[in-house]
């Protein structure tokens, strides 16, 4: 356990009332990390419970059984995760599709699995869903994962990392008609394009270089016919790589800068989805609404 940007020294007694803390768990194909944030006192530091990586042989797909076993080991080796916290579990996966919620759930049938199997026929995992406004994300991670987490952390809210990004970035104020957000981390990039608060495009893809990512951003802007003066680019992730990409797009995006994130997490290297959840919790505290923060 370690504190991020500590403002005070915490003792075991500080964690006695689990209702005062929100637990956020971030799970990817290559590891897991977990954080505690106090939901009533902004002076309490953010606490990193752990951050662990899984060994994956390059180019070799990890079986669903092996992935699930590794996740079980990581959870049970950190028993504090099993305490009675209000918990959000965020799953990072590239296997995500967005559809109008009305289409997926009409009066006659539920279409999530049939739609997902056509888009990702070799995924092999169970299909999970997350609704954001009028849209619904359908995604997959590993067979048996959702059931295991429901049994192990009952009451926890399961989230798709793209869902967290869409939900929180859509409401950000903007000075341009179009906004494109890019989170570039570990060779992967989450790219989201909005017109006002309306989501136009979102994808998680691998890029071999900053030049490849710059070209992908240019392509999506060209696809929608967006002029440089109409769009603002906001980036998160590795600062040096982001600066290189923004320099390449100097003539394509009129406004370019790093995404502003909570001072509490400055320089921490947290996943963007976790930083946005922390920001949401802070806003609830600022508004004097910690109870609503817990119930969200």
N, C-alpha and C positions, 0 to 999 in steps of 0.2 A: 504494500500500500504506500502511495506517495502523494504529496500535495502538489498541485499545479498552481504556480504563482501564490504561495501561501501568504495569508495575511495574519493568521493566528495559528497557534499550536493546538492541534486537536488531540484529545485523549479518548480512550474507549467509551467514557461516559457520554461523549458528544454524539455517539451513535446509538445510544440506548433507546431513543424514541425514533423508530424507523419511519414513522409517519412524517417526520420533518425532512426526509431525504427522498430524492428521486434517483432511482437506479437506471442507468442507460447502458445497454450491452450492444456492442457492434460486432457482427459476425461476418466473415468473408470466407472464401474458399481457402485462404492461406493463413487464417488466424482469428483471434478473438481479443477484444479489449472491453473493459468495463469501468464505468465512472459513477461517482456519487456527487450529486449537487444538492445543497441545502435549499429548500423551497420557501424559507421564511426569513432568512438572514443573509443578506448579500455580502457580509463581511467574512462569512465562512468560505474557506478556499474550496475549489473543486478538487475532488479526491480521485486519483487513478487507482483502482483496485488492482488491476493487472493489465498487461498487454503481452500476449504470447503469439508466436508464429508456429505454423505447421510446416514440416519439411515436405516439399513437393518436388518430385523429380521433373525437370524441365521437359515439356513435350509429352508427358505421360499423364493421362487423366486419372484422377483419384476416384476410386469407386465410392458409391453412395454409402455403403456399409462402413468403409474405412473413415470417411468424412464424419459420419455420425458418431462413430466410436471415439474419434479424436475430440469432438465437441463435448461428448459426455465426460471424458476424462478432464477436460479443462474446467468444466462447470463444477464437478465434484471435488476437484482439487482446490477450489475456492469456495468453501462453505458459506462465506458471507453473502454470496449471491442468493442463497436460499432463505435469507431473512425476509421478513414481511415488508418489503419496500414496494412502493408504486413503481412499476417497472415497464420500460419500453425496450423491446428487442428489435434492433435494426439489422436487416439482412442485406448485404451487398451482393448482387448477382447481375450479370449481363443479360440473363434470360427474363426479360420484362417486355410486356406489350401493353399499350394503352388503348382503351376502347370507350365509347360512350356507355355509361352505366345502364342507360335505358335499353340499349341493344343487347347487352349481356344478360339482362334480367327482365325478359318480357313475361307476359302472362302465362305462356305455355311451357317454357323450358329455361333452364339455367345453362348458359352456353360457355362458361369459362374454360372447361376442360377440352371441349371440342375445338374451340378457337385456338387455344394454346397448342394443342397437339398438331394442328396444321402449320403453325408458325415455327414450332420447335419440336419436330417429330422425334428427335433423338434425346430429348432432355431427360427422360426417365424419372423425374422427380414429381412429387405431388404438386398440385396447383394451388397457390394461395392468392388472396386478393386484398386490395386496399383501395378504398374509394376516396377520392379527393374532389369535392364539388360534384360536377356532373360527369366526371371521368372516373374510370376504374382501372387500376393497374392489376394485371394478372401476371404472376411470376412463379418461378420454381427455384428450389435450392437443392434439397436432397430428400429422397424417399424416407419417410418416417420422421423427418425433422419437426414438422409442426406438431405432431402428436407427442413426441418426446418433450418438447418445450412446454406444451400445455399441461403435461403431467408433472413436470419438474418445477415449473414456475407458474402455477395456476394464477390466472388473473392478469398476467402480463399482456401488454398490447404488442402484437406482432406488426412490424412495419417493413415495408420495402424501402430501400435507401432512396430510390428515385421518388417515391411517394413523399418522403420527408422533404426532399429538395423542392419538388413542385409545390407542395403545400406552403412552404415558408418563403420561397423566392417569388412566388406569384404576387404576393402582397407588398413587395418592396417598392418604395417610391422611385420614380424614374423621371428623367428629363427628356426622353426620346420615345417615339412611338414603339420601337422594337428594342428588346433587351435580350442579349445572349449571355448566358452564364456558363463558364467552363471550369470544372474542378479537375486539375491535372495532377495525378498522383501515381507513382509507381508504374509509369508507362500506360496507365489507363486514364481516360478522360470521360467525365460526365458532361454532356453538352445539352443545354436547355435553351430553347428559343421561345420568347413570349411576345405577344402583341397586346399591350396593356396587361391585363391579368389573364388573358387567354393563352393557354399553352398551344404552341404550334408544332413543336418537335422536341423530343427528348431521347437520348440514346447514351449507352455506356459502351465504349469501344477502346481497343488497344491501338496505340500509335508508337511507331518505332523512333520518331524524332519530333522535335518542335516544328520542323518544316512540314512534316506530314499532318500534324494537328492544325497548323496554320492553313494548310490547303483545305482541310476538312471544314474549317470554319468559313473560309471563303466560298466553298461549294454550297453550304447550306444558305448563306446569304444570297448568293446568286440564284439559287433555286427559288427563293421567295421574292426575288427582284428587289432586294432591300438596298437602298442607296447609303453611302457612308454617313451622310448627315442625319439619317433616320434611326441609327442604331447605336447603342452603347454596349460595350463589352466589359464584363466584370469577371475576373479570374481568381481562382483560389488554388492552393496547393504549393508546389515547389516554387519559391519566389523567383529564383534565377531562371528557371525554365519558362515561367509565366512572362517574365519581362522580355525574354527572347521572342516568344510568340507575339506579344503585343507590339514589339518593334516591327516584326514582319507585317503586321496588319495596320501599320500606320496610315496607309492610304485607303484602307478598306473600311475601317471603323473610326468614325469621327471622335468617339469618346472611349478611352481605354484606361482601366485602372484595376488594381487589386480590390477584391470584394472586402468591404468593411465588416469585421467580425468582432465579437465581444472581447473587451480588454482582458477579461478573466482568462481567456484561452490564448492570448497572444504568444506566438512562437512555440506553441505546444505540439504542433503537428497532429492535432486531432482530426479524425474524419470530418468532412464538411457537414454531413448530416448530424453528427453529434454536436458540433458547434452551433448549428441552427436550432437544435432542441434546447441547448443551454441558453441561447439568446431568447427563445420563446419563454422559457421559465423566468429569466430575468425580467422580461417585460411584464409578466404577470405579477412579479414581486413589486415592481415599480408602481404598478397600478393598485397595489394593496390587495391583490386577489390571489393569495397563495392557495386558498382552498380550491378555486377554479383550476389552478395550475395542476393540482394533484388529481382532479377529476377529469382532466382533459383526455 
